Amino acid sequence: MSGRSPFRGERLVLEPLRPEHAERLREMRRTPEVERWWHPAEPDWPLDPQDDVDERFVIVVGGQVAGFLQFAEERDPDARHADVDIFLAPEHQGRGLGGEALLMLVRHLSEERGHHRVTLSTSPENARAIRAYEKAGFRRIGVTHKSERNPVTGEWQDELLMELVA
């Protein structure tokens, strides 16, 4: 994974993903509150190499794994930005931890990796996450229609695109 040091925030730590985090993250991803918004995980997730993911982190609260965060970078200098994904275990949702984790990652992406724009997308129906993203400074750009296939129904569904620009 990564040899980097953890990022320490006020209430949480972002640690680089390690193999010992995998089973707890799989458990979280299978909870109805997370699974509803994320595709079912492949058997080797989150340790599987993905060409489009640059770094993966676990969100640690009180010494316990509380969530997951990853980003992918667009390296074309004329379109440079980073895209992030996040989830928290149900018992850690609704406490502002997701916003704190996102802001820590945005600071890293801006100050250390030179990004001026960070994007994310979610279901337009994911009101709780949208509120958290907006509190962290992301703004709604628009809806991309029928842009992602629902893994359960096979139907195409819309996504809400959001961004934070420095």
MDAnalysis code that builds the backbone (N, CA, C; Angstrom):
import MDAnalysis as mda
import numpy as np

u = mda.Universe.empty(498, n_residues=166, atom_resindex=np.repeat(np.arange(166), 3), trajectory=True)
u.add_TopologyAttr("name", ["N", "CA", "C"] * 166)
u.add_TopologyAttr("resid", np.arange(1, 167))
u.add_TopologyAttr("resname", ["MET", "SER", "GLY", "ARG", "SER", "PRO", "PHE", "ARG", "GLY", "GLU", "ARG", "LEU", "VAL", "LEU", "GLU", "PRO", "LEU", "ARG", "PRO", "GLU", "HIS", "ALA", "GLU", "ARG", "LEU", "ARG", "GLU", "MET", "ARG", "ARG", "THR", "PRO", "GLU", "VAL", "GLU", "ARG", "TRP", "TRP", "HIS", "PRO", "ALA", "GLU", "PRO", "ASP", "TRP", "PRO", "LEU", "ASP", "PRO", "GLN", "ASP", "ASP", "VAL", "ASP", "GLU", "ARG", "PHE", "VAL", "ILE", "VAL", "VAL", "GLY", "GLY", "GLN", "VAL", "ALA", "GLY", "PHE", "LEU", "GLN", "PHE", "ALA", "GLU", "GLU", "ARG", "ASP", "PRO", "ASP", "ALA", "ARG", "HIS", "ALA", "ASP", "VAL", "ASP", "ILE", "PHE", "LEU", "ALA", "PRO", "GLU", "HIS", "GLN", "GLY", "ARG", "GLY", "LEU", "GLY", "GLY", "GLU", "ALA", "LEU", "LEU", "MET", "LEU", "VAL", "ARG", "HIS", "LEU", "SER", "GLU", "GLU", "ARG", "GLY", "HIS", "HIS", "ARG", "VAL", "THR", "LEU", "SER", "THR", "SER", "PRO", "GLU", "ASN", "ALA", "ARG", "ALA", "ILE", "ARG", "ALA", "TYR", "GLU", "LYS", "ALA", "GLY", "PHE", "ARG", "ARG", "ILE", "GLY", "VAL", "THR", "HIS", "LYS", "SER", "GLU", "ARG", "ASN", "PRO", "VAL", "THR", "GLY", "GLU", "TRP", "GLN", "ASP", "GLU", "LEU", "LEU", "MET", "GLU", "LEU", "VAL", "ALA"])
u.atoms.positions = np.array([
    [0.839, -1.161, 0.000],
    [0.000, 0.000, 0.000],
    [0.898, 1.243, 0.000],
    [0.934, 1.976, 1.065],
    [1.708, 3.206, 1.062],
    [2.600, 3.261, 2.296],
    [3.790, 3.838, 2.141],
    [4.700, 3.985, 3.254],
    [4.567, 5.338, 3.921],
    [3.563, 6.092, 3.558],
    [3.396, 7.449, 4.079],
    [2.939, 7.445, 5.526],
    [3.153, 8.556, 6.203],
    [2.716, 8.723, 7.583],
    [1.231, 9.038, 7.614],
    [0.568, 8.713, 8.722],
    [-0.848, 9.067, 8.857],
    [-1.030, 10.580, 8.940],
    [-2.228, 11.028, 8.575],
    [-2.626, 12.429, 8.749],
    [-3.468, 12.488, 10.020],
    [-3.105, 13.371, 10.929],
    [-3.830, 13.482, 12.191],
    [-4.705, 14.716, 12.185],
    [-5.976, 14.506, 12.486],
    [-6.930, 15.599, 12.578],
    [-7.365, 15.801, 14.012],
    [-8.374, 16.620, 14.170],
    [-8.882, 16.936, 15.502],
    [-9.483, 15.706, 16.185],
    [-10.303, 14.946, 15.431],
    [-10.992, 13.788, 16.017],
    [-10.660, 12.462, 15.351],
    [-9.860, 12.496, 14.308],
    [-9.612, 11.266, 13.568],
    [-8.227, 11.261, 12.955],
    [-7.857, 10.100, 12.473],
    [-6.576, 9.907, 11.793],
    [-6.873, 9.241, 10.460],
    [-6.212, 9.695, 9.396],
    [-6.251, 9.010, 8.102],
    [-4.966, 8.210, 7.994],
    [-5.106, 6.900, 7.999],
    [-3.947, 6.012, 7.888],
    [-3.931, 5.372, 6.519],
    [-2.772, 5.203, 5.924],
    [-2.707, 4.454, 4.672],
    [-3.275, 3.052, 4.883],
    [-4.004, 2.575, 3.905],
    [-4.598, 1.241, 3.962],
    [-3.519, 0.180, 4.122],
    [-3.752, -0.746, 5.031],
    [-2.863, -1.900, 5.237],
    [-3.700, -3.170, 5.199],
    [-3.089, -4.313, 4.925],
    [-3.848, -5.576, 4.845],
    [-4.688, -5.872, 6.079],
    [-4.220, -5.505, 7.251],
    [-4.987, -5.795, 8.462],
    [-6.286, -5.003, 8.579],
    [-6.474, -3.983, 7.737],
    [-7.715, -3.205, 7.730],
    [-8.803, -3.857, 6.875],
    [-8.421, -4.754, 5.987],
    [-9.316, -5.230, 4.925],
    [-10.602, -5.858, 5.441],
    [-10.519, -6.769, 6.389],
    [-11.738, -7.475, 6.818],
    [-12.729, -6.524, 7.468],
    [-12.254, -5.608, 8.303],
    [-13.164, -4.637, 8.939],
    [-13.826, -3.761, 7.876],
    [-13.084, -3.341, 6.861],
    [-13.669, -2.526, 5.794],
    [-14.707, -3.322, 5.003],
    [-14.436, -4.594, 4.753],
    [-15.427, -5.438, 4.061],
    [-16.715, -5.539, 4.881],
    [-16.568, -5.710, 6.202],
    [-17.747, -5.769, 7.082],
    [-18.565, -4.488, 6.978],
    [-17.895, -3.353, 7.014],
    [-18.590, -2.062, 6.919],
    [-19.305, -1.915, 5.583],
    [-18.617, -2.321, 4.539],
    [-19.181, -2.154, 3.199],
    [-20.419, -3.028, 2.998],
    [-20.524, -4.119, 3.754],
    [-21.698, -5.003, 3.648],
    [-22.884, -4.516, 4.474],
    [-22.711, -3.506, 5.328],
    [-23.851, -3.010, 6.106],
    [-24.848, -2.354, 5.159],
    [-26.140, -2.473, 5.434],
    [-27.141, -1.876, 4.532],
    [-26.940, -0.382, 4.301],
    [-26.484, 0.336, 5.335],
    [-26.313, 1.792, 5.224],
    [-25.197, 2.175, 4.262],
    [-24.215, 1.310, 4.095],
    [-23.117, 1.580, 3.155],
    [-23.382, 0.886, 1.830],
    [-23.779, -0.363, 1.898],
    [-23.982, -1.158, 0.687],
    [-24.986, -0.513, -0.264],
    [-25.955, 0.193, 0.271],
    [-26.961, 0.851, -0.566],
    [-26.330, 1.815, -1.571],
    [-25.211, 2.445, -1.178],
    [-24.611, 3.489, -2.009],
    [-23.345, 3.034, -2.733],
    [-22.787, 1.907, -2.360],
    [-21.556, 1.404, -2.971],
    [-21.848, 0.106, -3.702],
    [-21.157, -0.136, -4.779],
    [-21.284, -1.412, -5.472],
    [-20.808, -2.531, -4.559],
    [-21.325, -3.749, -4.732],
    [-20.785, -4.867, -3.949],
    [-19.278, -4.996, -4.189],
    [-18.571, -5.314, -3.132],
    [-17.110, -5.399, -3.221],
    [-16.676, -6.689, -3.900],
    [-15.615, -6.584, -4.663],
    [-14.975, -7.776, -5.215],
    [-14.325, -8.530, -4.054],
    [-14.112, -9.839, -4.182],
    [-13.557, -10.621, -3.058],
    [-12.232, -10.096, -2.516],
    [-11.384, -9.525, -3.373],
    [-10.078, -9.050, -2.906],
    [-10.061, -7.556, -2.554],
    [-11.221, -6.916, -2.581],
    [-11.292, -5.516, -2.178],
    [-11.042, -5.430, -0.675],
    [-10.386, -4.442, -0.159],
    [-9.825, -3.237, -0.760],
    [-8.344, -3.357, -1.129],
    [-7.837, -4.562, -1.137],
    [-6.414, -4.750, -1.408],
    [-6.123, -4.960, -2.886],
    [-7.165, -5.047, -3.709],
    [-6.991, -5.252, -5.147],
    [-6.388, -4.018, -5.795],
    [-5.434, -4.203, -6.663],
    [-4.885, -3.040, -7.371],
    [-5.913, -2.520, -8.374],
    [-6.106, -1.220, -8.396],
    [-7.003, -0.595, -9.361],
    [-6.224, 0.496, -10.070],
    [-6.234, 0.447, -11.377],
    [-5.482, 1.425, -12.160],
    [-5.942, 2.851, -11.921],
    [-7.235, 3.032, -11.600],
    [-7.752, 4.384, -11.480],
    [-7.740, 4.930, -10.055],
    [-7.164, 4.201, -9.092],
    [-7.089, 4.672, -7.712],
    [-5.624, 4.915, -7.357],
    [-5.341, 6.108, -6.844],
    [-3.969, 6.453, -6.509],
    [-3.597, 6.148, -5.065],
    [-4.471, 6.466, -4.125],
    [-4.183, 6.175, -2.720],
    [-5.475, 5.827, -2.001],
    [-5.334, 4.929, -1.007],
    [-6.461, 4.507, -0.175],
    [-6.084, 4.698, 1.281],
    [-7.072, 5.149, 2.062],
    [-6.861, 5.398, 3.482],
    [-7.987, 4.779, 4.296],
    [-7.702, 4.479, 5.542],
    [-8.752, 4.156, 6.496],
    [-8.917, 5.361, 7.409],
    [-10.143, 5.574, 7.814],
    [-10.479, 6.635, 8.757],
    [-10.514, 5.965, 10.131],
    [-9.676, 6.423, 11.038],
    [-9.554, 5.825, 12.362],
    [-10.055, 6.827, 13.394],
    [-10.982, 6.361, 14.242],
    [-11.549, 7.187, 15.305],
    [-11.392, 6.417, 16.610],
    [-10.746, 7.025, 17.577],
    [-10.561, 6.360, 18.864],
    [-9.831, 5.031, 18.743],
    [-8.903, 4.942, 17.812],
    [-8.126, 3.726, 17.619],
    [-8.829, 2.641, 16.822],
    [-10.070, 2.883, 16.387],
    [-10.842, 1.894, 15.648],
    [-11.067, 2.338, 14.205],
    [-11.041, 1.389, 13.274],
    [-11.331, 1.698, 11.877],
    [-12.799, 2.107, 11.779],
    [-13.026, 3.315, 11.273],
    [-14.373, 3.877, 11.202],
    [-14.846, 4.105, 9.777],
    [-13.948, 4.037, 8.798],
    [-14.368, 4.291, 7.429],
    [-13.221, 4.174, 6.451],
    [-13.507, 4.555, 5.230],
    [-12.610, 4.359, 4.090],
    [-12.648, 5.606, 3.213],
    [-11.494, 5.932, 2.636],
    [-11.359, 7.102, 1.779],
    [-10.308, 6.797, 0.719],
    [-10.592, 7.157, -0.525],
    [-9.618, 6.949, -1.598],
    [-9.703, 8.109, -2.578],
    [-8.644, 8.256, -3.369],
    [-8.694, 9.261, -4.426],
    [-7.991, 8.760, -5.668],
    [-8.403, 9.363, -6.773],
    [-7.787, 9.117, -8.079],
    [-7.459, 10.477, -8.673],
    [-6.322, 10.551, -9.333],
    [-5.884, 11.808, -9.922],
    [-5.978, 11.775, -11.442],
    [-6.433, 12.868, -12.005],
    [-6.344, 13.087, -13.451],
    [-5.017, 13.791, -13.657],
    [-4.126, 13.166, -14.386],
    [-2.766, 13.710, -14.524],
    [-2.569, 14.629, -15.727],
    [-3.521, 14.638, -16.643],
    [-3.419, 15.543, -17.785],
    [-3.337, 16.970, -17.251],
    [-2.255, 17.700, -17.546],
    [-2.090, 19.039, -16.967],
    [-3.188, 20.020, -17.378],
    [-3.892, 19.736, -18.456],
    [-4.967, 20.631, -18.894],
    [-6.319, 20.273, -18.275],
    [-6.390, 19.190, -17.532],
    [-7.637, 18.777, -16.892],
    [-7.388, 18.301, -15.468],
    [-6.264, 18.682, -14.899],
    [-5.803, 18.161, -13.605],
    [-6.818, 18.402, -12.492],
    [-7.161, 17.313, -11.800],
    [-8.000, 17.349, -10.610],
    [-7.922, 15.982, -9.935],
    [-8.527, 15.874, -8.771],
    [-8.605, 14.593, -8.071],
    [-10.069, 14.289, -7.797],
    [-10.398, 13.008, -7.782],
    [-11.755, 12.556, -7.490],
    [-11.686, 11.669, -6.250],
    [-12.607, 11.864, -5.305],
    [-12.564, 11.138, -4.045],
    [-13.812, 10.281, -3.844],
    [-13.642, 9.229, -3.045],
    [-14.732, 8.358, -2.597],
    [-14.568, 8.163, -1.100],
    [-15.691, 8.068, -0.390],
    [-15.633, 7.915, 1.063],
    [-16.839, 7.132, 1.553],
    [-16.643, 6.374, 2.628],
    [-17.779, 5.865, 3.398],
    [-17.376, 5.739, 4.848],
    [-18.367, 5.816, 5.706],
    [-18.187, 5.628, 7.148],
    [-19.084, 4.491, 7.605],
    [-18.631, 3.747, 8.611],
    [-19.478, 2.737, 9.233],
    [-20.708, 3.432, 9.805],
    [-21.848, 2.756, 9.826],
    [-23.088, 3.395, 10.296],
    [-22.965, 4.059, 11.663],
    [-22.245, 3.459, 12.586],
    [-22.143, 4.037, 13.933],
    [-21.309, 5.316, 13.971],
    [-20.640, 5.638, 12.876],
    [-19.830, 6.864, 12.822],
    [-20.450, 7.937, 11.924],
    [-21.589, 7.635, 11.345],
    [-22.248, 8.602, 10.471],
    [-23.003, 9.639, 11.296],
    [-23.188, 10.826, 10.692],
    [-23.970, 11.872, 11.326],
    [-23.242, 12.634, 12.422],
    [-21.929, 12.515, 12.489],
    [-21.152, 13.179, 13.546],
    [-20.134, 14.174, 12.986],
    [-20.153, 14.404, 11.679],
    [-19.217, 15.337, 11.061],
    [-17.857, 14.747, 10.752],
    [-17.690, 13.456, 10.986],
    [-16.388, 12.822, 10.762],
    [-16.056, 12.718, 9.274],
    [-17.051, 12.468, 8.445],
    [-16.813, 12.390, 7.006],
    [-16.318, 13.708, 6.444],
    [-16.939, 14.790, 6.874],
    [-16.502, 16.112, 6.432],
    [-15.095, 16.432, 6.894],
    [-14.787, 16.073, 8.140],
    [-13.436, 16.297, 8.658],
    [-12.412, 15.500, 7.848],
    [-12.730, 14.236, 7.562],
    [-11.819, 13.396, 6.769],
    [-11.639, 13.963, 5.361],
    [-12.732, 14.392, 4.740],
    [-12.630, 14.966, 3.393],
    [-11.763, 16.215, 3.382],
    [-11.955, 17.083, 4.364],
    [-11.154, 18.314, 4.406],
    [-9.677, 18.018, 4.615],
    [-9.368, 16.997, 5.409],
    [-7.971, 16.600, 5.588],
    [-7.383, 16.117, 4.266],
    [-8.162, 15.324, 3.538],
    [-7.674, 14.819, 2.260],
    [-7.558, 15.942, 1.237],
    [-8.524, 16.850, 1.199],
    [-8.469, 17.981, 0.267],
    [-7.225, 18.819, 0.550],
    [-6.910, 19.039, 1.815],
    [-5.700, 19.795, 2.174],
    [-4.456, 19.087, 1.633],
    [-4.399, 17.771, 1.809],
    [-3.285, 16.977, 1.269],
    [-3.221, 17.107, -0.257],
    [-4.348, 16.978, -0.916],
    [-4.376, 17.051, -2.380],
    [-3.974, 18.430, -2.882],
    [-4.358, 19.448, -2.161],
    [-4.033, 20.820, -2.550],
    [-2.578, 21.169, -2.237],
    [-2.181, 20.987, -0.986],
    [-0.864, 21.436, -0.538],
    [0.275, 20.528, -0.992],
    [0.054, 19.227, -1.001],
    [1.146, 18.309, -1.314],
    [1.130, 17.800, -2.752],
    [-0.030, 17.797, -3.382],
    [-0.113, 17.217, -4.720],
    [-0.502, 18.248, -5.774],
    [-0.728, 19.493, -5.358],
    [-0.929, 20.578, -6.301],
    [-2.284, 20.648, -6.988],
    [-3.308, 20.072, -6.397],
    [-4.643, 20.130, -7.012],
    [-5.395, 21.372, -6.565],
    [-6.083, 21.995, -7.512],
    [-6.921, 23.147, -7.187],
    [-8.402, 22.771, -7.206],
    [-8.707, 21.537, -7.645],
    [-10.103, 21.099, -7.783],
    [-10.206, 19.630, -7.375],
    [-11.218, 19.348, -6.550],
    [-11.503, 17.980, -6.114],
    [-12.972, 17.708, -6.413],
    [-13.257, 16.546, -6.991],
    [-14.631, 16.184, -7.332],
    [-15.040, 14.922, -6.591],
    [-16.340, 14.704, -6.556],
    [-16.909, 13.447, -6.080],
    [-18.283, 13.316, -6.705],
    [-18.795, 12.109, -6.711],
    [-20.158, 11.908, -7.189],
    [-20.876, 10.964, -6.251],
    [-22.189, 11.123, -6.177],
    [-23.035, 10.313, -5.315],
    [-24.421, 10.233, -5.931],
    [-25.230, 9.399, -5.394],
    [-26.616, 9.321, -5.837],
    [-27.335, 10.604, -5.433],
    [-28.158, 11.160, -6.312],
    [-28.943, 12.333, -5.932],
    [-29.892, 12.039, -4.762],
    [-30.129, 10.768, -4.472],
    [-31.004, 10.370, -3.366],
    [-30.262, 10.255, -2.038],
    [-28.945, 10.371, -2.045],
    [-28.138, 10.196, -0.836],
    [-28.056, 11.525, -0.071],
    [-29.202, 11.951, 0.464],
    [-29.314, 13.278, 1.078],
    [-28.348, 13.477, 2.243],
    [-28.171, 12.462, 3.052],
    [-27.284, 12.584, 4.215],
    [-25.846, 12.876, 3.767],
    [-25.362, 12.138, 2.776],
    [-24.005, 12.359, 2.275],
    [-23.886, 13.725, 1.613],
    [-24.883, 14.106, 0.848],
    [-24.844, 15.407, 0.160],
    [-24.728, 16.533, 1.178],
    [-25.489, 16.460, 2.256],
    [-25.385, 17.483, 3.318],
    [-23.973, 17.517, 3.894],
    [-23.396, 16.347, 4.134],
    [-22.035, 16.286, 4.687],
    [-21.029, 16.883, 3.706],
    [-21.158, 16.572, 2.424],
    [-20.243, 17.101, 1.419],
    [-20.370, 18.621, 1.321],
    [-21.605, 19.115, 1.372],
    [-21.801, 20.570, 1.311],
    [-21.221, 21.257, 2.549],
    [-21.359, 20.657, 3.714],
    [-20.756, 21.229, 4.925],
    [-19.244, 21.283, 4.809],
    [-18.654, 20.346, 4.070],
    [-17.198, 20.320, 3.874],
    [-16.758, 21.295, 2.784],
    [-17.710, 21.958, 2.115],
    [-17.363, 22.956, 1.107],
    [-17.598, 22.547, -0.332],
    [-18.040, 21.323, -0.576],
    [-18.346, 20.895, -1.944],
    [-19.651, 21.541, -2.389],
    [-19.732, 21.833, -3.679],
    [-20.976, 22.388, -4.212],
    [-21.468, 21.504, -5.350],
    [-22.774, 21.544, -5.533],
    [-23.401, 20.729, -6.574],
    [-23.103, 21.323, -7.941],
    [-22.680, 20.477, -8.858],
    [-22.427, 20.900, -10.229],
    [-23.624, 20.558, -11.097],
    [-24.107, 19.336, -10.969],
    [-25.252, 18.908, -11.747],
    [-25.395, 17.404, -11.711],
    [-26.430, 16.937, -12.361],
    [-26.724, 15.514, -12.388],
    [-26.293, 14.942, -13.736],
    [-25.553, 13.871, -13.674],
    [-25.216, 13.129, -14.887],
    [-26.254, 12.016, -14.992],
    [-27.011, 12.023, -16.053],
    [-28.153, 11.128, -16.180],
    [-27.756, 9.749, -16.690],
    [-28.303, 8.750, -16.007],
    [-28.087, 7.351, -16.380],
    [-26.607, 7.067, -16.645],
    [-25.771, 7.494, -15.719],
    [-24.319, 7.408, -15.912],
    [-23.661, 6.257, -15.166],
    [-24.432, 5.538, -14.341],
    [-23.860, 4.426, -13.587],
    [-24.895, 3.307, -13.516],
    [-24.434, 2.085, -13.718],
    [-25.343, 0.940, -13.652],
    [-25.508, 0.484, -12.207],
    [-26.748, 0.312, -11.782],
    [-27.041, -0.206, -10.454],
    [-26.668, -1.680, -10.428],
    [-25.782, -2.079, -9.502],
    [-25.312, -3.463, -9.506],
    [-26.378, -4.478, -9.112],
    [-27.416, -4.031, -8.438],
    [-28.479, -4.941, -8.002],
    [-29.531, -5.102, -9.089],
    [-30.021, -3.974, -9.619],
    [-31.116, -4.024, -10.593],
    [-30.634, -4.085, -12.040],
    [-29.386, -3.657, -12.280],
    [-28.880, -3.592, -13.647],
    [-29.358, -2.366, -14.408],
    [-30.188, -1.552, -13.774],
    [-30.719, -0.342, -14.406],
    [-29.691, 0.789, -14.329],
    [-29.724, 1.662, -15.325],
    [-28.866, 2.843, -15.292],
    [-29.468, 3.857, -14.342],
    [-28.605, 4.525, -13.578],
    [-29.075, 5.512, -12.604],
    [-28.264, 6.797, -12.709],
    [-28.844, 7.854, -12.171],
    [-28.215, 9.170, -12.199],
    [-27.180, 9.292, -11.081],
    [-26.257, 10.238, -11.274],
    [-25.278, 10.592, -10.238],
    [-25.237, 12.104, -10.111],
    [-25.035, 12.572, -8.895],
    [-24.845, 13.992, -8.630],
    [-23.346, 14.256, -8.592],
    [-22.868, 15.158, -9.436],
    [-21.466, 15.544, -9.468],
    [-21.294, 16.769, -8.582],
    [-20.276, 16.718, -7.710],
    [-19.979, 17.828, -6.804],
    [-18.495, 18.152, -6.893],
    [-18.135, 19.395, -6.547],
    [-16.730, 19.796, -6.591],
    [-16.421, 20.774, -5.479],
    [-15.137, 20.827, -5.158],
    [-14.594, 21.839, -4.257],
    [-13.403, 22.443, -5.006],
    [-13.469, 23.739, -5.229],
    [-12.413, 24.426, -5.982],
    [-11.713, 25.395, -5.048],
    [-10.383, 25.320, -5.023],
    [-9.591, 26.199, -4.165],
    [-9.613, 27.612, -4.705],
])
